[in-house]
Amino acid sequence: MKPLIRYCFAGAVLSGSVSASGFAADKKLVPNEEDSERSSLLVEASDDAHAILELVPAEAVMERLKMFDANGRLLTWLALTEGEVGGLVFIDKKLLGTLSRPDALAFYRCRGHVSATAGHWVQNAASWGQALVAAAKPALSVQLHFSGKSTPHSIKEVADIHALNQLTALVNIGTNPLGILRKLHSANESARERERYENQLRELRALEPGQTEQKLVATLAPERVGYGNTGQILAYPRYAFEFHLVNGQIRLAQQPSFAHLSQTFSPLFYQAGGNWALCDPKNFQRVWPEEKEKPR
């Protein structure tokens, strides 16, 4: 099928992470006494979804998503890269429930597959949101554990994919892009540059569905724009972020940018053995049945 949204690219570099300062002063990561890299977090029904999104380490985050569901409620989704819990679902910023790891991965892969082959998944966002809520197992509290290590699906690593893609277009064949990337990271470690990047990322993450296009663009000009019959996609590959706009209003905020990754790094969404024909809101949980059967 021919993609229904086409994109224009504008430019970018490097990733970073944002501290949780300023959010949930009474809610903190609990460090592991035996391993300083490890930590845990108790998520409770009274917690604010935005605060939890800020607290979870970037290494452990596969996806952050905020959107309006079919009933006009604010649906927030936080997908994780490790642990028994695959992701957390919030309605109007309060915990609704959890998804298993196989279901969270299938939700991620299928929407990436759809975005790469049939047009951005947001064209059917209401149905995908409804399916996410239906798949959630109700929970009043959830204990999360973090290893401090990244995976290929970590938002932190996904942002570096963009940096590497930019570098390989600039360096000579035979030059090691990983070496260049390390040097570039080192060169950009100045306090001023780092602070500017983190402040801009924090501002993007603070934006909510319902806010205006003008507020988004005033926060940061887009690096990539997609045009389609369901509105516009404003993407920020440098920050692994994108927004779906309809009639001048933010309807969906997502990290990472599926618009960018589905066209530049689609292997991120690939997993062998899937029945890809079932990648739709009603059937995504059935695409990789063997993963549900594996002991966890």
C-alpha positions as CSV (number, residue, x, y, z in Angstrom):
1,M,0.0,0.0,0.0
2,K,1.1,3.5,-0.6
3,P,1.8,5.6,2.6
4,L,-0.8,8.2,3.2
5,I,1.6,10.6,4.9
6,R,4.7,11.9,3.2
7,Y,7.6,13.6,5.0
8,C,10.0,16.4,4.6
9,F,13.3,16.2,6.6
10,A,15.1,19.1,8.2
11,G,18.3,18.1,10.3
12,A,19.5,17.0,13.9
13,V,22.2,15.3,16.2
14,L,22.6,13.6,19.6
15,S,20.5,12.3,22.4
16,G,20.3,13.0,26.1
17,S,18.3,12.3,29.2
18,V,16.2,14.4,31.5
19,S,16.3,14.3,35.3
20,A,13.1,14.0,37.3
21,S,13.6,17.1,39.3
22,G,10.5,19.2,39.8
23,F,8.2,16.2,39.6
24,A,6.7,14.0,42.4
25,A,8.9,15.2,45.2
26,D,7.5,12.5,47.4
27,K,8.1,9.8,44.8
28,K,11.6,8.7,44.1
29,L,13.6,5.9,42.6
30,V,14.8,3.5,45.3
31,P,18.5,2.5,44.8
32,N,19.6,-1.1,45.2
33,E,21.9,-1.4,48.2
34,E,24.0,-4.1,46.6
35,D,24.2,-2.7,43.0
36,S,24.4,1.1,42.5
37,E,23.2,0.8,38.9
38,R,19.9,-0.9,39.9
39,S,16.9,0.8,41.3
40,S,13.1,0.3,41.8
41,L,9.9,2.3,41.7
42,L,6.5,1.7,43.2
43,V,3.7,3.1,41.1
44,E,0.4,3.5,42.9
45,A,-3.1,4.4,41.9
46,S,-2.8,8.0,43.3
47,D,0.4,8.8,41.4
48,D,0.4,11.3,38.5
49,A,1.2,9.7,35.1
50,H,3.4,12.6,34.0
51,A,5.5,12.3,37.2
52,I,6.0,8.6,36.6
53,L,7.0,9.2,33.0
54,E,9.7,11.6,34.3
55,L,10.9,9.3,37.0
56,V,11.5,6.1,35.0
57,P,15.1,6.0,33.7
58,A,15.5,6.6,29.9
59,E,17.4,3.3,29.6
60,A,14.3,1.4,30.8
61,V,11.8,3.2,28.5
62,M,10.8,1.8,25.2
63,E,8.0,4.2,24.5
64,R,6.1,7.2,26.0
65,L,2.7,8.0,24.5
66,K,0.0,10.5,25.4
67,M,-3.3,10.8,23.4
68,F,-7.0,11.3,23.6
69,D,-9.0,8.1,23.5
70,A,-12.4,7.7,21.7
71,N,-14.2,9.0,24.8
72,G,-12.0,12.2,25.0
73,R,-10.0,10.9,28.0
74,L,-6.3,11.4,28.3
75,L,-4.7,8.0,27.6
76,T,-1.0,7.7,28.7
77,W,1.1,4.7,27.8
78,L,4.6,3.9,29.2
79,A,6.3,0.9,27.6
80,L,9.3,-0.7,29.3
81,T,12.4,-2.5,28.0
82,E,12.9,-4.9,31.0
83,G,11.2,-6.7,33.8
84,E,8.0,-8.7,34.0
85,V,5.8,-5.7,33.4
86,G,5.7,-4.7,29.7
87,G,4.1,-1.3,30.2
88,L,1.7,0.9,32.2
89,V,-1.6,2.3,31.1
90,F,-3.0,5.5,32.6
91,I,-6.4,7.1,32.1
92,D,-6.7,10.8,32.9
93,K,-3.2,10.6,34.5
94,K,-4.2,7.8,36.9
95,L,-3.0,4.2,36.8
96,L,-5.5,1.8,35.0
97,G,-3.4,-1.3,34.6
98,T,-0.5,-3.1,33.0
99,L,0.4,-5.0,29.8
100,S,2.5,-8.2,29.7
101,R,5.9,-7.9,28.0
102,P,4.8,-9.9,24.9
103,D,1.7,-7.7,24.4
104,A,3.7,-4.5,24.9
105,L,6.3,-5.6,22.3
106,A,3.5,-6.6,19.9
107,F,1.8,-3.2,20.3
108,Y,5.1,-1.5,19.5
109,R,6.1,-3.7,16.6
110,C,2.7,-3.7,14.9
111,R,2.3,0.0,14.9
112,G,5.8,0.3,13.5
113,H,5.0,-2.2,10.8
114,V,1.8,-0.4,9.9
115,S,3.7,3.0,9.8
116,A,6.3,1.5,7.5
117,T,3.9,-0.2,5.1
118,A,0.5,1.5,5.1
119,G,0.9,5.0,6.5
120,H,1.4,6.3,10.0
121,W,-0.5,4.3,12.7
122,V,-2.1,7.5,14.0
123,Q,-4.6,7.4,11.1
124,N,-6.3,4.8,13.2
125,A,-5.2,6.1,16.6
126,A,-8.6,5.8,18.3
127,S,-8.8,2.1,17.5
128,W,-5.3,1.5,18.7
129,G,-6.0,3.4,21.9
130,Q,-9.1,1.4,22.5
131,A,-7.2,-1.9,22.0
132,L,-4.5,-0.8,24.4
133,V,-7.1,-0.1,27.2
134,A,-8.8,-3.4,26.5
135,A,-5.5,-5.3,26.8
136,A,-4.6,-3.8,30.1
137,K,-4.8,-5.9,33.2
138,P,-6.3,-3.8,36.1
139,A,-3.8,-2.9,38.8
140,L,-3.8,-0.7,41.9
141,S,-0.1,-0.7,42.3
142,V,3.0,-1.9,40.4
143,Q,6.5,-2.5,41.5
144,L,9.1,-1.8,38.8
145,H,12.7,-2.8,38.8
146,F,15.5,-1.3,36.7
147,S,18.9,-2.6,35.8
148,G,20.4,0.7,34.7
149,K,21.3,-0.9,31.3
150,S,20.1,0.1,27.9
151,T,18.7,-2.2,25.2
152,P,18.3,-1.6,21.4
153,H,14.7,-0.5,22.1
154,S,15.6,2.0,24.8
155,I,14.7,5.6,23.9
156,K,18.2,6.6,24.8
157,E,19.6,4.2,22.2
158,V,17.0,5.1,19.5
159,A,18.1,8.7,19.7
160,D,21.7,7.7,19.1
161,I,20.6,5.8,15.9
162,H,19.6,9.1,14.4
163,A,23.0,10.6,15.4
164,L,24.8,7.7,13.7
165,N,22.7,7.9,10.6
166,Q,23.7,11.6,10.3
167,L,27.4,10.8,10.8
168,T,27.7,8.0,8.3
169,A,26.4,10.5,5.6
170,L,29.3,12.8,6.5
171,V,32.3,10.7,7.2
172,N,34.6,8.9,4.7
173,I,34.3,5.2,4.0
174,G,36.7,3.5,6.4
175,T,36.2,6.0,9.2
176,N,34.7,4.4,12.3
177,P,31.4,6.2,12.9
178,L,31.3,4.9,16.5
179,G,34.6,6.6,17.1
180,I,33.3,9.8,15.6
181,L,30.2,9.5,17.7
182,R,32.2,9.2,20.9
183,K,34.2,12.3,19.9
184,L,31.1,14.2,19.1
185,H,29.5,13.3,22.4
186,S,32.7,14.5,24.1
187,A,32.7,17.7,22.2
188,N,29.1,18.5,23.1
189,E,29.5,17.8,26.8
190,S,29.8,21.5,27.7
191,A,27.4,22.5,30.4
192,R,25.7,25.1,28.2
193,E,25.0,22.7,25.3
194,R,23.8,19.9,27.6
195,E,21.6,22.2,29.6
196,R,20.0,23.6,26.4
197,Y,19.3,20.2,25.0
198,E,17.8,18.9,28.3
199,N,15.7,22.0,28.7
200,Q,14.2,21.6,25.2
201,L,13.5,17.9,25.7
202,R,11.9,18.7,29.1
203,E,9.7,21.3,27.4
204,L,8.7,18.8,24.6
205,R,7.8,16.2,27.2
206,A,5.7,18.7,29.2
207,L,3.4,19.3,26.2
208,E,0.0,17.7,26.4
209,P,-2.8,16.7,24.0
210,G,-5.2,19.6,23.7
211,Q,-2.5,22.3,23.6
212,T,-2.1,24.3,20.5
213,E,0.1,24.0,17.4
214,Q,1.4,27.5,18.1
215,K,2.6,26.4,21.6
216,L,4.4,23.4,20.1
217,V,6.2,25.3,17.4
218,A,7.0,28.1,19.8
219,T,8.7,25.5,22.0
220,L,10.8,24.1,19.2
221,A,10.6,24.3,15.4
222,P,10.0,20.8,13.8
223,E,12.9,18.9,12.2
224,R,10.5,16.9,10.0
225,V,6.9,17.4,8.9
226,G,4.4,14.9,7.6
227,Y,1.2,15.8,5.7
228,G,-1.8,13.6,5.4
229,N,-5.6,13.4,5.5
230,T,-5.6,13.0,9.3
231,G,-3.6,16.1,10.1
232,Q,0.1,16.7,10.3
233,I,3.0,14.9,12.0
234,L,5.7,17.2,13.5
235,A,8.7,15.1,14.2
236,Y,11.9,15.8,16.2
237,P,14.3,12.9,15.5
238,R,17.1,14.6,17.5
239,Y,14.9,14.2,20.6
240,A,13.2,11.0,19.5
241,F,9.8,12.7,19.6
242,E,6.8,13.4,17.4
243,F,3.4,15.1,17.7
244,H,0.1,14.5,15.7
245,L,-1.8,17.7,15.0
246,V,-5.4,18.0,13.9
247,N,-7.0,21.4,13.3
248,G,-4.2,23.2,15.0
249,Q,-4.3,21.1,18.2
250,I,-2.0,18.4,19.6
251,R,-3.9,15.2,19.5
252,L,-1.0,12.8,20.3
253,A,2.5,13.1,21.6
254,Q,4.9,10.1,21.2
255,Q,8.5,9.2,22.0
256,P,10.2,7.8,19.9
257,S,9.1,9.1,16.5
258,F,7.5,6.3,14.5
259,A,7.3,8.5,11.5
260,H,11.1,8.8,11.4
261,L,12.1,5.3,12.6
262,S,9.6,3.5,10.3
263,Q,11.4,5.0,7.3
264,T,15.0,5.1,8.5
265,F,15.4,2.1,10.9
266,S,12.5,-0.3,10.3
267,P,14.4,-3.3,11.6
268,L,13.7,-1.9,15.1
269,F,10.1,-3.2,14.7
270,Y,11.0,-6.6,13.2
271,Q,10.7,-9.9,15.0
272,A,10.9,-13.3,13.3
273,G,7.9,-15.7,13.3
274,G,5.1,-13.1,13.3
275,N,1.9,-13.3,11.4
276,W,2.1,-9.7,10.1
277,A,-1.3,-9.9,8.5
278,L,-2.7,-9.7,12.0
279,C,-1.1,-6.4,12.9
280,D,-4.2,-4.4,13.6
281,P,-5.8,-3.1,16.7
282,K,-8.1,-6.2,17.2
283,N,-5.4,-8.8,16.6
284,F,-2.0,-7.5,17.6
285,Q,-1.9,-9.8,20.6
286,R,-2.0,-12.8,18.3
287,V,0.9,-11.9,16.0
288,W,3.6,-13.7,18.0
289,P,1.7,-16.4,20.0
290,E,4.9,-18.3,20.7
291,E,6.2,-15.4,22.9
292,K,3.2,-15.7,25.2
293,E,4.0,-19.4,25.7
294,K,7.7,-18.8,26.8
295,P,8.3,-19.2,30.5
296,R,9.1,-15.8,32.1
